[in-house]
Amino acid sequence: MEAGAIEKTRRRVRRPPHTHTDPARCHVLVEEPSLSGSLCGARLVAAQRACVAPVISLARHREEPRELNMAQADIGLLVIEGKLIRHVYCGSLSAAELVGPGDLIRPHHPDRPVPQMQIDATWQVVEAARLAILDFDFAKRSEPFPEITCALTGKLIERSHALSAHMAIVQERRVSERLLKLLWFLASRWGTVSPSGATLQLQCTHSILAELVAATRPSVTLGLQELESAGELSRDGATWLLHQPPSRRLKRIT
């Protein structure tokens, strides 16, 4: 009976088109089941019904979408679909972080100022995205279910751990090795991994990959050609195919 109720709840969720003014709302725990934590049975069904949030949709290639800062996301914005890049600039230096489904972000939250230097950050949509606005209303709706708060805290911890792994990957001397390890790491987060390889959907230019691995665009192009020639990976549009299972060295990083 409970399973049937969950299925009915799932069927009621309408996935809106990618328009900027879409007023749709989503059932957050249905869209992102990992937020259910240890909830089960009747409490899970009740939480799925109660935890509804507004959704904003962003088209691909948008830079500095104003919706990210305008949204009244008191808790934050939960990425439901798509991927975004957070660019960080420190003088002539730059770095980038890729965020995707399951990540909790808070673009409107000001960064801690550093008087001795100027650090700026911008956002770019690399894949059409849908984000749930987790506001005070959502906090009230989820209050009877503390498991959700624990799961949201876990999302923040996971993102910090992902950043640490990313920092370790870019220490690799060879750009081709950085690329291969980064793609395997991203596949472990948002792709499909099997003993024989991995598949990752990622609409990413060589320039963006260069930012992600702290390299130049020409060196990324050469690195990818090297990996393809070695049979390590291939690409079909936005689909990346990683043909060789990760080595022990790669497992230590992830």
C-alpha positions as CSV (number, residue, x, y, z in Angstrom):
1,M,0.0,0.0,0.0
2,E,2.8,2.4,0.9
3,A,4.7,1.6,-2.3
4,G,1.6,2.4,-4.3
5,A,1.3,5.7,-2.6
6,I,4.9,6.5,-3.4
7,E,4.3,5.7,-7.1
8,K,1.2,7.9,-7.2
9,T,3.3,10.7,-5.7
10,R,5.9,10.2,-8.4
11,R,3.4,10.3,-11.1
12,R,2.0,13.6,-9.9
13,V,5.4,15.3,-10.2
14,R,5.4,17.4,-13.4
15,R,8.8,18.1,-14.9
16,P,8.6,21.7,-16.3
17,P,10.2,22.8,-19.5
18,H,13.5,24.8,-19.4
19,T,12.0,28.3,-19.2
20,H,13.2,31.1,-17.0
21,T,9.8,32.1,-15.6
22,D,8.4,28.6,-14.9
23,P,6.5,28.8,-11.6
24,A,6.5,25.0,-11.1
25,R,7.1,23.3,-7.8
26,C,8.6,19.9,-7.3
27,H,8.4,17.1,-4.8
28,V,12.0,17.4,-3.6
29,L,12.4,14.0,-2.0
30,V,11.0,12.3,-5.2
31,E,13.4,14.3,-7.4
32,E,16.4,13.7,-5.1
33,P,15.7,10.5,-3.1
34,S,19.0,10.7,-1.3
35,L,17.5,13.5,0.9
36,S,15.1,10.9,2.4
37,G,18.0,9.6,4.6
38,S,16.7,6.8,6.7
39,L,13.0,7.7,6.2
40,C,10.9,4.7,5.3
41,G,7.3,3.5,5.3
42,A,4.5,5.9,6.1
43,R,6.9,8.6,7.3
44,L,8.7,8.6,3.9
45,V,5.4,8.9,2.0
46,A,4.3,11.8,4.3
47,A,7.7,13.5,3.8
48,Q,7.5,13.1,0.0
49,R,4.1,14.8,0.0
50,A,5.0,17.6,2.4
51,C,8.4,18.6,1.1
52,V,7.5,20.7,-2.0
53,A,9.6,23.5,-3.2
54,P,9.6,26.1,-6.1
55,V,11.8,25.3,-9.1
56,I,13.9,27.6,-11.3
57,S,15.0,26.5,-14.7
58,L,18.1,27.8,-16.5
59,A,19.0,27.4,-20.1
60,R,22.4,26.1,-21.2
61,H,25.3,28.7,-21.7
62,R,23.7,31.3,-19.5
63,E,26.3,33.3,-17.6
64,E,25.6,35.0,-14.3
65,P,21.9,34.0,-14.3
66,R,20.1,36.6,-12.1
67,E,17.7,33.9,-10.8
68,L,20.5,32.4,-8.7
69,N,20.9,35.6,-6.6
70,M,17.2,36.6,-6.6
71,A,15.9,33.3,-5.3
72,Q,14.8,33.4,-1.7
73,A,16.8,30.3,-1.0
74,D,17.3,30.5,2.8
75,I,18.7,27.0,3.0
76,G,20.1,27.0,-0.6
77,L,19.5,25.8,-4.1
78,L,19.5,22.1,-4.7
79,V,20.6,21.1,-8.2
80,I,18.0,18.6,-9.5
81,E,19.1,18.4,-13.1
82,G,22.0,19.8,-15.2
83,K,25.4,21.2,-14.3
84,L,26.8,24.6,-13.5
85,I,30.3,26.0,-13.1
86,R,31.5,28.3,-10.4
87,H,34.4,30.4,-11.6
88,V,36.7,31.9,-9.0
89,Y,39.1,34.7,-9.8
90,C,42.1,35.9,-7.8
91,G,43.9,38.5,-9.8
92,S,45.2,36.9,-13.0
93,L,44.6,33.4,-11.6
94,S,41.3,31.4,-11.9
95,A,39.9,28.1,-10.9
96,A,36.5,26.4,-11.4
97,E,34.2,24.0,-9.6
98,L,31.6,21.8,-11.4
99,V,28.4,21.3,-9.5
100,G,25.6,18.9,-10.6
101,P,22.6,16.9,-9.4
102,G,22.5,16.5,-5.6
103,D,24.8,19.5,-4.9
104,L,23.5,22.2,-2.6
105,I,24.7,25.8,-3.5
106,R,24.1,29.3,-2.2
107,P,25.1,31.8,-4.8
108,H,23.6,34.7,-3.0
109,H,25.7,34.1,0.1
110,P,28.6,36.6,0.1
111,D,32.1,35.2,0.2
112,R,34.3,36.1,3.1
113,P,36.3,39.2,2.2
114,V,40.1,39.0,2.0
115,P,41.5,42.6,2.5
116,Q,44.9,41.7,1.0
117,M,43.5,40.6,-2.3
118,Q,40.4,40.6,-4.5
119,I,38.6,37.3,-5.0
120,D,35.5,37.2,-7.2
121,A,33.2,34.4,-8.3
122,T,30.8,34.0,-11.2
123,W,28.4,31.3,-12.3
124,Q,27.8,29.7,-15.7
125,V,25.2,27.1,-16.8
126,V,27.0,24.4,-18.8
127,E,23.9,22.1,-19.1
128,A,20.3,23.1,-18.9
129,A,19.5,23.0,-15.2
130,R,16.6,22.8,-12.7
131,L,17.1,23.8,-9.1
132,A,14.8,23.5,-6.2
133,I,14.5,26.6,-4.0
134,L,14.9,25.4,-0.4
135,D,13.5,28.3,1.6
136,F,11.9,28.9,5.0
137,D,8.7,27.3,3.8
138,F,10.6,24.2,2.9
139,A,12.3,24.3,6.3
140,K,8.9,24.3,8.0
141,R,7.6,21.6,5.9
142,S,10.6,19.4,6.6
143,E,10.7,20.1,10.3
144,P,8.9,16.9,11.3
145,F,11.5,14.9,9.5
146,P,14.9,15.6,11.0
147,E,16.4,13.0,8.7
148,I,16.2,15.5,5.9
149,T,18.2,18.1,7.8
150,C,20.9,15.4,8.4
151,A,20.9,14.5,4.7
152,L,21.2,18.2,3.7
153,T,24.2,18.5,6.0
154,G,25.6,15.5,4.3
155,K,25.3,17.2,0.9
156,L,27.5,20.0,2.2
157,I,30.1,17.6,3.5
158,E,30.1,15.7,0.2
159,R,30.7,18.9,-1.7
160,S,33.6,19.8,0.5
161,H,35.1,16.3,0.1
162,A,34.6,16.6,-3.7
163,L,36.6,19.8,-3.7
164,S,39.4,18.2,-1.7
165,A,39.6,15.4,-4.2
166,H,39.5,17.9,-7.1
167,M,42.5,19.7,-5.5
168,A,44.4,16.4,-5.3
169,I,43.7,15.6,-8.9
170,V,45.1,18.9,-10.2
171,Q,48.4,18.2,-8.5
172,E,49.1,15.5,-11.2
173,R,52.0,16.6,-13.3
174,R,50.7,15.5,-16.7
175,V,47.6,17.2,-18.1
176,S,46.4,14.0,-19.7
177,E,46.5,12.2,-16.3
178,R,44.6,15.1,-14.6
179,L,41.9,14.9,-17.3
180,L,41.5,11.1,-17.0
181,K,41.3,11.2,-13.2
182,L,38.9,14.1,-13.2
183,L,36.6,12.3,-15.7
184,W,36.6,9.1,-13.7
185,F,35.9,11.2,-10.6
186,L,33.0,13.0,-12.2
187,A,31.7,9.7,-13.6
188,S,31.7,8.3,-10.0
189,R,29.4,11.2,-9.0
190,W,27.1,11.6,-12.0
191,G,27.8,8.9,-14.4
192,T,27.5,5.1,-14.7
193,V,30.5,3.0,-13.5
194,S,31.0,-0.7,-14.2
195,P,34.0,-3.1,-13.9
196,S,34.7,-2.6,-17.6
197,G,34.5,1.2,-17.8
198,A,32.3,4.2,-17.2
199,T,29.9,6.5,-19.1
200,L,29.5,10.2,-18.3
201,Q,27.1,12.8,-19.8
202,L,29.0,16.1,-19.8
203,Q,28.5,19.0,-22.2
204,C,31.8,20.7,-21.6
205,T,34.2,22.6,-23.9
206,H,37.9,22.3,-23.8
207,S,38.2,25.7,-22.3
208,I,36.0,24.7,-19.3
209,L,38.0,21.5,-18.9
210,A,41.1,23.6,-18.9
211,E,39.8,25.6,-16.0
212,L,38.8,22.4,-14.1
213,V,42.3,20.9,-14.4
214,A,44.3,24.1,-14.1
215,A,45.8,23.9,-17.6
216,T,45.6,25.8,-20.9
217,R,43.0,25.0,-23.6
218,P,45.7,23.8,-26.1
219,S,47.2,21.4,-23.6
220,V,43.8,20.0,-22.8
221,T,43.2,19.4,-26.5
222,L,46.5,17.6,-26.8
223,G,45.8,15.6,-23.6
224,L,42.5,14.4,-24.8
225,Q,44.0,13.4,-28.2
226,E,46.7,11.4,-26.3
227,L,44.1,9.6,-24.1
228,E,41.9,8.8,-27.2
229,S,45.0,7.4,-29.0
230,A,45.8,5.3,-26.0
231,G,42.3,3.9,-25.9
232,E,41.6,5.3,-22.5
233,L,38.5,7.2,-23.6
234,S,36.3,8.3,-26.5
235,R,33.6,10.9,-26.9
236,D,30.3,10.9,-28.8
237,G,28.8,14.4,-28.5
238,A,28.1,14.9,-24.8
239,T,28.8,11.3,-23.9
240,W,32.2,10.4,-22.5
241,L,33.2,6.7,-22.6
242,L,36.0,5.7,-20.2
243,H,37.3,2.4,-21.5
244,Q,39.8,1.3,-18.9
245,P,38.9,0.7,-15.2
246,P,40.5,3.1,-12.8
247,S,43.9,2.1,-11.4
248,R,44.8,1.7,-7.8
249,R,46.4,5.1,-8.0
250,L,43.1,6.6,-9.1
251,K,41.1,4.8,-6.4
252,R,43.4,6.3,-3.7
253,I,42.4,9.8,-4.8
254,T,38.6,9.2,-5.0
